[in-house]
Amino acid sequence: MLIRGFRKYAMNPALGFLPIGVFIFLNANSVSLIMAVLASTMLSLILDSIFRFGLKTTVFWLMSIASMVPLVLTCLFAFISPVKEVNTHNYMIICEIWMVIILFILRGGKKYIANHYFKRIDIREKTLLQEIFSAMGIAERLFTLHLFVVLAYSFLIQSYGFNGWDFAIYVFAPLTVVVILICYESFALRSLSTRFFKEEWLPIVNEQGRVIGKVAKSESFKMKNRFLHPVIRIALVCNRSIYLQKRPEDSPFEPGYLDHPFEKYMLFKHDLNLAARNSIAKQLGGEALPYTFQLKYIYENSETKRLVLFYVSQINSADEVKNISMLKGKFWTVKQIEEEVDSNIFGECFLREYEYLKSTMLSPAMKEII
């Protein structure tokens, strides 16, 4: 939900409960049931129109269902009920009961609704859809709790004549629930928006490397190998030695395996050379090293799917990087790698690139350092 300013707060799914709050308020002020339902339903339709046409999102109609359907069912109940003289507080409770039931049904059908009605929405609307179901879950629990409070209050009235708290129980409490929901979602959206603005966006490419879309890095990692992303990998070579270090333990791909020190996902709209340069600079504290492009290949397993763009950075002496604190590994000679190649300590991508390097710059024609 990449939005700023007023729109960041307007995209609050809990605003869908405002019609319920309006209905409760109007009922408490002796407005007729039909007028209260009409006013609340109109507000729900207005909110849906604002979201649909003003904020360009189509998922808010779920909140309209969560508010309008209970209101309509409450109105129908009043018409078909044999009891004509009903306390206005009872209409509020009936509306709440219907709302809890509707929320339970909507949340139970979350997967079907998402796959059937919102399968092709963008990441912004998917995020809003998640927030809508989250708000529904909180609302369902809070209003259910309120219904239990009402039940306990009714028991106290009948058993002990305890009363005088009608306004607090029937009006103030549910209105407070609506206010809490709106404030909570406003805070959640603010945090979500801040996190999304810090989010890295990855290009989605085809097998030829042409960019065909983009996706948030965190979302793509959750979906593992659904999308193909370009990844910059750079080998640091000194004569016939390759610098290797362990991948971070929190790495989503091959944690703890020995690999090249330089790897970076190419970000959306970033230049290829810039991405390669940044990959080195990040590890070397801004220092620059020469690098040359070697090959491009697709790597895929159960955890990742990547279009690898492989570079090599050659240095003349190991002393050039000896004192760089960000580098935690060491140079491995061809002989040392060959001795350990079957010990399952090297990453799969590295082993594939090592075979290529053996036939090029690591060939016996180069001076061997053992």
C-alpha positions in Angstrom: 0.0 0.0 0.0 2.5 2.6 -1.2 0.6 5.7 -0.2 1.5 8.9 1.6 -0.3 11.8 3.3 -4.1 11.8 3.6 -4.5 8.6 1.4 -2.3 6.7 3.9 -5.0 7.2 6.6 -8.0 7.1 4.2 -7.1 3.5 3.1 -8.2 2.3 6.6 -10.4 -0.8 6.2 -11.8 -0.3 9.7 -13.7 2.7 8.3 -16.1 0.1 7.0 -17.4 -0.2 10.6 -18.4 3.4 10.7 -22.0 2.7 9.5 -22.4 0.3 12.4 -21.3 3.1 14.8 -23.7 5.5 13.1 -26.6 3.0 13.4 -25.8 2.5 17.2 -25.6 6.3 17.7 -28.9 7.0 15.8 -30.7 4.3 17.7 -29.5 5.6 21.0 -31.0 9.0 20.0 -34.5 7.6 19.3 -34.2 7.8 15.5 -36.6 5.3 13.9 -35.1 2.0 12.8 -35.8 2.5 9.1 -34.1 5.9 9.1 -31.1 4.6 11.1 -30.7 1.7 8.7 -31.1 3.9 5.6 -28.6 6.5 6.9 -26.0 3.8 7.8 -26.5 2.0 4.5 -26.0 5.2 2.6 -22.8 5.9 4.5 -21.5 2.4 3.7 -22.2 2.9 -0.1 -20.5 6.3 0.0 -17.4 4.8 1.7 -17.4 2.0 -0.9 -17.5 4.6 -3.7 -14.7 6.6 -2.2 -12.5 3.6 -2.0 -13.5 2.3 -5.5 -13.3 5.6 -7.5 -11.2 7.9 -5.3 -8.6 5.5 -3.9 -8.7 3.1 -6.9 -9.3 -0.1 -5.0 -12.0 -2.7 -5.4 -11.5 -4.8 -2.3 -13.4 -2.6 0.1 -16.7 -4.0 -0.9 -16.0 -6.8 1.6 -16.3 -4.2 4.4 -19.5 -2.9 2.8 -20.9 -6.4 3.0 -19.8 -6.7 6.7 -21.7 -3.6 7.6 -24.7 -3.4 5.2 -25.9 -7.0 5.4 -26.3 -7.0 9.3 -28.2 -3.7 9.0 -30.6 -5.0 6.3 -31.1 -8.3 8.2 -31.9 -6.3 11.4 -34.4 -4.2 9.5 -36.0 -7.4 8.0 -36.2 -8.9 11.5 -38.1 -5.9 12.7 -40.7 -6.3 10.0 -41.2 -10.1 10.4 -41.0 -10.2 14.2 -44.3 -10.8 15.9 -43.2 -8.5 18.7 -43.9 -5.0 17.6 -42.7 -3.1 20.7 -39.0 -3.9 20.8 -36.5 -1.9 22.9 -34.1 0.0 20.7 -31.2 -1.5 22.5 -32.3 -4.9 21.3 -32.0 -3.8 17.7 -28.4 -2.9 18.4 -27.7 -6.3 19.8 -29.5 -8.1 16.9 -27.3 -6.0 14.5 -24.2 -7.0 16.4 -25.2 -10.7 16.3 -25.7 -10.6 12.6 -22.4 -8.8 12.1 -20.5 -11.4 14.1 -22.1 -14.1 12.0 -21.3 -12.4 8.7 -17.7 -11.7 9.8 -17.3 -15.4 10.8 -18.6 -16.4 7.3 -16.4 -14.0 5.4 -13.2 -15.0 7.4 -14.0 -18.7 7.0 -14.2 -18.2 3.2 -11.0 -16.1 3.1 -9.2 -18.4 0.8 -12.1 -18.9 -1.6 -12.8 -15.1 -1.7 -9.1 -14.3 -2.4 -8.7 -16.9 -5.1 -12.1 -16.4 -6.8 -12.6 -12.6 -6.6 -9.2 -11.1 -6.1 -6.8 -13.5 -7.8 -5.3 -10.8 -10.2 -5.2 -7.7 -8.0 -1.8 -6.0 -7.5 0.4 -6.0 -4.4 -1.1 -2.8 -3.0 -4.7 -4.3 -3.1 -3.4 -7.7 -1.8 -2.0 -5.9 1.2 -5.2 -4.0 1.8 -7.1 -7.3 1.5 -5.0 -8.8 4.2 -5.6 -5.8 6.4 -9.4 -6.1 5.8 -9.4 -9.7 7.0 -7.2 -8.8 9.9 -9.7 -6.0 10.9 -12.6 -8.4 10.5 -10.9 -10.9 12.9 -10.3 -8.2 15.6 -13.9 -6.9 15.1 -15.4 -10.3 15.4 -13.5 -11.0 18.7 -14.3 -7.6 20.2 -18.0 -7.6 19.3 -18.3 -11.2 20.5 -16.8 -10.1 23.8 -19.3 -7.2 24.0 -22.2 -9.6 23.4 -21.0 -11.7 26.4 -20.9 -8.5 28.5 -24.5 -7.7 27.4 -25.5 -11.2 28.4 -23.9 -10.9 31.8 -25.5 -7.5 32.3 -28.9 -8.9 31.4 -28.4 -11.7 33.9 -27.5 -9.2 36.7 -30.6 -7.1 35.9 -32.9 -10.2 36.1 -31.3 -11.7 39.1 -30.3 -8.8 41.2 -32.1 -5.8 39.7 -28.7 -4.3 38.8 -29.3 -1.6 36.3 -28.4 2.0 35.5 -25.6 1.1 33.1 -27.7 0.8 29.9 -25.9 3.7 28.1 -22.4 2.4 29.0 -23.2 -1.2 28.0 -25.5 -0.8 25.0 -24.1 2.5 23.4 -20.7 3.6 24.8 -19.1 0.1 24.7 -19.8 -0.8 21.0 -19.0 2.8 19.9 -15.7 2.5 21.7 -15.1 -0.8 19.9 -15.5 1.0 16.5 -13.2 3.8 17.6 -10.6 1.3 18.8 -10.7 -0.6 15.5 -10.3 2.6 13.4 -7.4 3.8 15.6 -5.7 0.4 15.7 -5.9 0.0 11.9 -4.7 3.6 11.4 -1.6 2.8 13.5 -1.1 -0.5 11.7 -1.4 1.1 8.3 1.2 3.8 9.2 3.7 1.1 10.3 2.9 -0.9 7.2 3.4 2.1 4.9 6.7 2.9 6.6 7.9 -0.6 6.1 6.8 -0.7 2.5 8.6 2.5 1.6 11.8 0.8 2.9 11.0 -2.4 0.9 13.3 -3.4 -1.9 11.5 -4.2 -5.2 12.9 -6.9 -7.5 12.4 -7.0 -11.2 10.6 -10.1 -12.6 12.4 -11.3 -15.7 11.9 -13.9 -18.4 14.6 -16.5 -19.4 16.1 -14.0 -21.8 16.5 -11.4 -19.0 13.8 -9.0 -20.2 12.0 -7.3 -17.3 8.3 -8.2 -17.3 7.2 -6.9 -13.9 8.2 -6.3 -10.3 7.5 -7.6 -6.8 8.4 -6.8 -3.3 11.5 -8.7 -2.2 9.9 -10.0 1.1 6.8 -11.2 -0.8 8.9 -12.9 -3.4 10.9 -14.8 -0.8 7.6 -16.1 0.7 6.6 -17.4 -2.7 10.1 -19.0 -3.2 10.6 -19.9 -6.8 7.4 -18.4 -8.4 9.3 -15.6 -10.0 12.6 -15.4 -11.8 14.9 -12.6 -10.5 18.3 -11.4 -11.7 21.1 -12.0 -9.2 24.6 -10.5 -9.4 27.4 -12.8 -8.2 31.0 -11.8 -8.3 34.0 -14.1 -7.7 37.1 -12.6 -6.2 40.2 -14.3 -7.9 43.9 -13.9 -7.2 46.0 -15.9 -9.6 44.6 -19.4 -9.2 42.9 -18.9 -5.9 39.3 -18.0 -5.2 38.1 -16.1 -2.1 35.4 -18.0 -0.3 33.5 -17.3 2.9 30.4 -18.7 4.7 27.0 -17.4 3.7 25.2 -15.7 6.6 23.2 -18.1 8.8 20.1 -16.1 8.3 20.4 -16.3 4.5 17.2 -17.6 2.8 19.4 -19.5 0.4 22.2 -22.0 1.4 23.0 -20.6 4.8 26.4 -21.5 6.1 27.8 -22.9 2.8 31.1 -21.6 1.4 30.5 -19.2 -1.5 31.7 -16.0 -3.2 31.6 -13.0 -0.8 29.7 -10.8 -3.3 26.1 -11.5 -4.2 23.2 -9.1 -4.6 19.7 -9.2 -6.1 19.5 -6.6 -8.8 16.8 -4.1 -7.8 14.0 -2.9 -10.1 15.1 -0.1 -12.5 18.8 -0.5 -11.4 21.5 -0.5 -13.9 23.3 -3.8 -14.3 26.8 -2.3 -13.8 25.6 -0.3 -10.9 24.2 -3.4 -9.2 27.5 -5.2 -9.7 29.5 -2.2 -8.4 27.2 -1.9 -5.4 27.6 -5.6 -4.6 31.4 -5.1 -4.2 31.2 -1.7 -2.5 28.8 -2.9 0.2 31.3 -5.5 1.3 34.4 -3.4 0.9 33.1 -0.2 2.6 32.8 1.7 -0.6 36.1 0.6 -2.2 36.1 -0.2 -5.9 37.5 -3.3 -7.6 37.7 -4.1 -11.3 35.3 -6.7 -12.5 34.4 -8.4 -15.8 31.2 -10.2 -16.9 31.7 -13.9 -17.5 28.4 -15.7 -18.1 24.6 -15.8 -17.5 22.6 -18.9 -16.5 19.4 -19.9 -14.8 19.6 -21.6 -11.4 16.5 -23.2 -9.8 15.7 -25.5 -6.9 12.9 -25.9 -4.4 14.0 -22.7 -2.5 14.9 -20.2 -5.3 14.7 -19.3 -8.9 17.3 -16.9 -10.2 18.9 -15.6 -13.4 22.5 -15.5 -12.3 24.8 -12.8 -13.8 28.3 -14.0 -13.0 31.3 -11.6 -12.8 34.9 -12.0 -11.9 37.0 -9.5 -10.0 40.8 -10.2 -10.4 43.4 -8.8 -8.0 47.2 -9.2 -8.2 47.9 -9.8 -4.5 45.9 -11.2 -1.6 47.2 -8.3 0.5 44.8 -5.9 -1.4 41.9 -7.3 0.6 43.7 -8.7 3.6 42.7 -5.9 6.0 39.0 -5.5 4.9 37.0 -6.3 8.0 33.8 -7.1 6.0 35.5 -10.1 4.4 35.5 -13.1 6.8 36.8 -15.9 4.6 40.1 -16.8 2.9 41.5 -17.6 -0.5 41.2 -21.3 -1.6 43.5 -22.8 -4.2 42.3 -25.1 -6.9 44.0 -28.0 -5.0 42.2 -27.2 -1.8 38.8 -27.0 -3.5 39.3 -30.2 -5.4 40.2 -32.0 -2.1 36.9 -30.8 -0.5 34.6 -30.7 -3.5 32.7 -33.8 -2.4 32.4 -32.8 1.3 29.1 -30.7 0.9 30.6 -27.5 2.2 30.3 -25.5 -1.1 27.2 -23.8 -2.4 25.6 -25.2 -5.6 25.9 -22.0 -7.5 29.6 -21.8 -6.6 30.3 -25.4 -7.8 28.6 -24.6 -11.2 30.7 -21.4 -11.6 33.8 -23.2 -10.4 33.6 -25.6 -13.3 33.5 -22.7 -15.7 36.4 -21.0 -13.9 38.6 -24.1 -14.0 38.5 -24.1 -17.8 39.3 -20.3 -18.1 41.2 -18.2 -15.7 42.0 -21.1 -13.2 43.4 -23.3 -15.9 46.9 -24.7 -15.5 48.1 -22.0 -17.9 47.9 -19.6 -15.0 50.5 -19.5 -12.3 49.5 -22.0 -9.6 49.5 -20.9 -5.9 49.3 -23.9 -3.6 
